[in-house]
């Protein structure tokens, strides 16, 4: 596995990792959710011992085990990337924070080394990274060996995590009203694209495409449980009518909404701001289509990488953004993960594949 040892490659690059905490640190079901969290003291005793006391407290303060596990994994990933690429011992993988609270690692002065250990002669001076977590998955993106500070951001979404509530609201009020619930954090152009841009539908005829009225019917679809009659064109130019289940249309629209959310959150986290940023409504990310799920027949719950989308139109305060590279990848059939990098003038930066880490590789490095 890539993360199993310190790294001798000094070339500048972007690291993209994720860790699935769902099967990790199982604890007995308890009557009180807080008791399950406290059970981590035993189930994850080794991993907790690798953290500072404040970090341990930040894990154990949660009310739900899933949140506590992702917080624990977030801490472990941050120390892991610092130890591996900063070439420092785990107990010196100290995390600094910028003026906006964004974490980074800055190599300490040899004179300030409290343990008197021999440090690398030419270490990197700074390592920038960002983490995110959702529904048991934790992602980390890091800029390694660059000569200057590199802003990076990541986000993870799980399309079906709130499915019951999402569907209940959409069935009652309609898809447009559901989108409008989130209007405070999206630009008007994004809201319009979410509502009205057609989503792909299976016409069950090879080479067939939707006619104008057919696309309009898909655009106006707001509720599940309906059958839409849409006009399509065949490869021979002839038109015909196709019946489309509205459940599939709404499913596609909801998935695209979460694609918008994931990209926007990744961009905001790259800047170090929160969703309270004063320019939030002036950020536009358009041309968004959800990546196709990474699903193999009979493996609907795995995290196989699916389609990766890389082309988006981004503008801030009416000005096109040209120095930010973004990607959105599907993981399995429900997760999407975004990576965002601000590319300094004169530099070339490429994003790559998301690599799933194994906990044993983290522990192996930590315990050296």
Buried (B, 14 or more C-beta within 10 A) or exposed (E): EEBEEEBEEEEBBBBBBBBBBEEBBEBEEEEEBBEBBBBBEEBBEEBBEBBEEEBBEBBBEBEEBBBBBBBBBBBBBBBBBBBBBBBBEBBBBBBEEEEEEBBBBBBBEEEEEEEEEEBEEEBBEBBBBBBBBBBBBBBBBBBBEBEEEBBBBBBBBBBBBBEEEBBEBBBEBBBBEBBBEBEEBBBEEBBEBBBEBBBBBEBEEEEBEBBEEBBBBBBBBBBBEEEBEBBBBBEEEEEEEBEBBBBBBBBBBBBBBBBBBBBBBBBBBBBBBEEEBEEBBEBBBBEBBBBBBBBEEEEEEEBBBBBBBEEBEBBBEEEEBEEBBBBBBBBBBBBBBBBBBBBBEEEEBEBEEBEBBEBEBBBBBBEE
